[in-house]
Amino acid sequence: MNRSKWFFHPIFVFIFSIVALGLSLFLYIYWYMEVSTGLEALVRKFNISQDQALASQTWVVIMVLSILVGIIMAGIFTIFVYSQKTLQLYRLQHNFINNFTHELKTPVTSLKLYLETFMKYELSREDQLKHLQYMLQDVGRLSDNINRILDLARIESKSYGGKFEIADPVQITEQFYKNNKHLFRDCNIRIHRPSGQSFSCQLNVPLFEMLLMNLLTNAIKYKQSESPRIDIFFDIKNRRLRIRFEDNGIGIDKSEIRKIFRKFYQIGRSSNMTARGSGLGLYLVQGIAKLHKGKIMAESKGCGKGSVFTLVLPMENGYALP
């Protein structure tokens, strides 16, 4: 456990609160039974007013007990906050299990149907190839879902393999789109390369491509227009590379902007009920950005007005190459 976080662990807070409660009761009894005896002896020895001495003792007791009660209340409040977060995480995990089960069940059901068709009917070669193509797509969906879970585990444990190298994000983005254009054939993706410039960043190329895949598929999944569009811009600000992904999708409500990068969280459930997913895509994007010592931000003017995701990455040597 991180040394800076153990102090706020709910178990420690609970034990600390109980200790504070027990200590306050012990001190109260101790002062009531013992301290008064010693104070009376002191009063007799120095001929001090008994009322004045007892008044000062009372204020000391009140002050110490107030501090201990404050600690107890703070501990109880902290436990309450953690319990609410745990309950929220449980609900998100429950939704994730339901959605992810659907994501796994759908291609399995489809594969079963195609295999039963092969067994029952004599299909022409053309129909066989068509059905095999559909089956390969379903296998791809299964593989993507399984890989996403495995990638999540590796990224969270920071054990993801691969090395970082100096590379141009613009070139990688263009090559990625060229290699996977068939996956985005229903979306108009435009990459705006700055003229006369190339950029140099420390990148783990497979992870960066995973980030691109999640951002693009997320934008397409929550599309609103019949002609979905994504524009990718590159610019430099404060010696850091900014990559902006602008889409014309359903947009994001302002109340959800800070929540969308949470694990299992999904947006647009009410406005686009056909959009399904695991709720891990943007969480993975944020994790990959942090591994690159960067950050990902989201903004939107509201529902129905599209979204802008901005990836900020440190540049090698802090400048663009001519």
Buried (B, 14 or more C-beta within 10 A) or exposed (E): EEEEEEEEBBEBBBEBBEBBBEBBEEBBEEBEEEBEEEBEEEBEEEEEEEEEBBEEBEEEBEEBBEEBEEBBEBBBEBBEEBEEEEEEEEEBBEBBEEBBEEBBEBBEEBBEBBEEEBEEEEEEEEEEEEBEEBBEEBEEBBEBBEEBEEBBEBBEEEEBEEEBEEBBBBEBBBEBBEEBEEBBEEBEBEBEBEEEBBBBBBBBBBBBBBBBBBBBBBBBBBBBBEEBBBBBBBBBEEEBBBBBBBBBBBBBBEEBBEBBBBBBBBBBEEBBEEBBBBBBBBBBBBBBBEBBEBEBBBEBEEBEEBBBBBBBBBBBEEEBEE
